[in-house]
Amino acid sequence: MPANEPSPAGENAGVVFQVRAFLAACAQYAAARLKLVSLEGREATGHVLKLLLLLAVALIFAVFAWLFLCLGAVFVIAKIFAGESAWLWASLAMAGAHFVGALVLGVALKSKINTPLFPLTTEELKKDQQWLENQTKQN
């Protein structure tokens, strides 16, 4: 019972007062949890947007890698039937650079996916669970 609120007289008033105090505590608890979920929701949105951006850039690199690989294959075929060309090595180098870029972004994406979302909420729920276990053991 909060110290600044006077206790009402009578047994029935005491039960009503206790129920009101309990409901007020529940409302404060729910408000705190909603605030925490809101804060972590914004953080999770930023995290997901970064993941989507990395995925989009990796896909763009992969498309260009495929384009230059196909272009390189065309030049290889042309070389077989004709003379050597500088375009062959340039297109193969570009394909290799784009494959490396796609691999680097893929590894970055994979490491970012494993980042846990809502760490503060998880920690608070673990603390709540531990507190409840301690209260159960005492009773």
C-alpha positions in Angstrom: 0.0 0.0 0.0 1.5 3.4 -1.0 2.5 5.6 2.0 0.9 8.7 0.7 -2.6 7.2 0.5 -4.7 7.0 3.7 -6.1 3.6 4.6 -10.0 3.7 4.6 -11.8 2.7 7.7 -13.8 -0.6 7.9 -13.1 -4.1 6.6 -15.2 -3.8 3.4 -13.5 -0.5 2.5 -10.1 -2.2 3.0 -10.9 -4.9 0.5 -12.1 -2.3 -2.0 -9.0 -0.2 -1.3 -6.7 -3.2 -1.8 -8.4 -4.2 -5.1 -8.0 -0.6 -6.4 -4.4 -0.5 -5.3 -3.8 -3.9 -7.0 -5.5 -2.7 -10.3 -3.4 0.5 -10.2 -0.2 -1.5 -9.8 -1.3 -3.8 -12.7 -2.0 -0.7 -14.9 1.5 0.7 -14.0 3.1 -2.6 -14.8 1.3 -2.9 -18.2 2.2 0.7 -19.1 5.8 0.1 -18.3 5.8 -3.1 -20.5 4.0 -1.3 -23.3 6.6 1.5 -23.2 9.4 -1.1 -23.3 7.8 -2.9 -26.2 7.4 0.4 -28.1 11.0 1.3 -27.6 12.3 -2.1 -28.7 9.8 -2.2 -31.6 11.4 0.9 -33.0 14.8 -0.7 -32.6 13.6 -3.9 -34.2 12.2 -1.9 -37.2 15.6 -0.3 -37.7 17.3 -3.7 -37.6 14.8 -5.2 -40.1 15.3 -2.3 -42.4 19.0 -2.7 -42.3 18.6 -6.4 -43.1 16.3 -5.7 -46.0 18.8 -3.1 -47.4 21.6 -5.5 -47.2 19.5 -8.2 -48.9 18.6 -5.8 -51.7 22.2 -4.7 -52.3 23.3 -8.4 -52.2 20.7 -9.3 -54.8 21.7 -6.4 -57.0 25.4 -7.5 -56.8 24.3 -11.1 -57.6 22.3 -9.9 -60.7 25.3 -8.0 -62.0 27.6 -10.9 -61.3 25.3 -13.1 -63.3 25.2 -10.5 -66.1 29.0 -10.2 -66.2 29.4 -14.0 -66.0 27.1 -14.5 -68.9 28.9 -11.7 -70.8 32.3 -13.5 -70.0 30.9 -16.8 -71.2 30.0 -15.1 -74.5 33.5 -13.7 -74.8 35.0 -17.1 -74.0 32.9 -18.7 -76.8 33.9 -15.8 -79.1 37.6 -16.4 -78.2 37.3 -20.1 -79.1 36.1 -19.2 -82.5 38.1 -15.9 -82.9 41.1 -14.0 -81.5 41.8 -12.9 -77.9 40.0 -9.8 -76.6 40.6 -7.6 -73.6 36.8 -7.5 -73.0 37.0 -11.2 -72.0 39.2 -10.5 -69.0 37.5 -7.3 -68.1 34.1 -9.0 -67.9 35.4 -11.9 -66.0 37.1 -9.6 -63.5 33.9 -7.7 -63.1 31.9 -10.9 -62.5 34.5 -12.0 -59.9 34.3 -8.6 -58.1 30.5 -8.8 -58.0 30.6 -12.3 -56.7 33.0 -11.2 -53.9 30.7 -8.3 -53.1 27.7 -10.6 -53.0 29.5 -13.0 -50.7 30.7 -10.3 -48.3 27.1 -8.9 -48.1 25.7 -12.4 -47.6 28.1 -13.0 -44.7 27.2 -9.6 -43.2 23.5 -10.5 -43.6 23.9 -13.9 -42.0 25.7 -12.3 -39.0 23.0 -9.6 -38.6 20.2 -12.2 -38.7 21.5 -13.9 -35.6 21.2 -10.6 -33.6 18.5 -11.2 -31.0 15.5 -8.8 -31.1 14.0 -7.4 -27.9 16.9 -8.0 -25.6 15.6 -5.6 -22.8 12.2 -7.3 -22.8 13.7 -10.7 -22.6 16.0 -9.6 -19.7 13.0 -8.1 -17.8 10.9 -11.2 -18.3 13.8 -13.3 -17.0 14.0 -11.0 -13.9 10.3 -11.3 -13.4 10.4 -15.1 -13.7 13.3 -15.3 -11.2 11.4 -13.0 -8.7 8.3 -15.2 -9.0 10.4 -18.3 -8.4 11.9 -16.7 -5.3 8.5 -15.6 -4.0 7.1 -19.1 -4.5 10.1 -20.7 -2.6 9.6 -18.3 0.3 5.9 -19.1 0.6 
